[in-house]
Amino acid sequence: MLHKVDISVLKISDSQKILLNELANGGRIEDVSARLGIPIVTVKSRLAAVKDLLGTRTIAEAVQRAADLGLLK
C-alpha cells in the first residue's frame, strides 16, 4: 500500500530524480549504474532513499509515484 506524501515538503535530490528517470525509461539497476558511472551499491542506496521519501516499497511504485507528482521528465 502506498503512503500519502506531502509534495510541499518532499526533498528529492537531483541525483535521485535522474535515477527515477532512468528507471522510468526501463533501465535495470545494473544498466543505470553503468550509464551513470556509479557503483551498483550507490544506485541501490539512492533507490532505497527515494522509495522511503516517496512512501513506496517497489521500484514500480516509486516510478509511478514520481510520475504522479510530476517529478519525471
C-alpha positions in Angstrom: 0.0 0.0 0.0 1.3 3.5 -0.9 1.6 6.1 1.8 0.4 9.6 1.4 3.2 12.1 0.5 3.2 15.8 1.1 4.9 17.2 -2.0 5.5 20.6 -0.4 8.0 19.0 2.0 9.4 16.4 -0.4 13.1 16.8 -0.8 14.3 14.7 -3.7 17.8 15.4 -4.9 18.8 15.9 -8.5 20.6 12.5 -8.4 17.5 10.8 -7.2 15.4 12.4 -9.9 18.0 11.2 -12.5 17.8 7.7 -11.1 14.0 7.7 -11.2 14.0 8.9 -14.8 16.5 6.2 -15.8 14.3 3.6 -14.1 11.2 5.0 -15.7 12.8 4.5 -19.1 13.1 0.8 -18.4 16.7 0.8 -17.0 17.7 -2.1 -14.8 19.8 -1.2 -11.7 22.9 -2.6 -13.4 22.3 -0.6 -16.6 21.7 2.6 -14.6 24.9 2.0 -12.7 26.9 1.6 -15.9 25.1 4.5 -17.7 25.7 6.9 -14.8 29.1 5.7 -14.0 28.4 4.9 -10.3 28.6 1.7 -8.3 25.6 -0.6 -8.1 25.6 -0.1 -4.3 25.2 3.6 -4.8 22.2 3.1 -7.2 20.6 0.8 -4.6 21.3 3.3 -1.8 19.7 6.2 -3.7 16.8 4.0 -4.7 16.2 2.9 -1.1 16.3 6.6 0.0 13.9 7.7 -2.7 11.5 4.9 -2.1 11.4 5.9 1.5 10.9 9.6 0.6 8.0 8.7 -1.7 6.5 6.2 0.7 6.8 3.3 -1.7 8.1 -0.2 -1.4 9.0 -1.2 -5.0 10.7 0.4 -8.0 7.5 0.3 -10.0 5.6 2.1 -7.2 8.4 4.7 -6.8 8.4 5.4 -10.6 4.6 5.7 -10.7 4.5 8.0 -7.6 7.2 10.2 -9.1 5.3 10.4 -12.4 2.1 11.3 -10.5 3.9 14.0 -8.6 5.4 15.5 -11.8 9.0 14.6 -10.9 9.8 12.8 -14.1 10.9 14.5 -17.3 
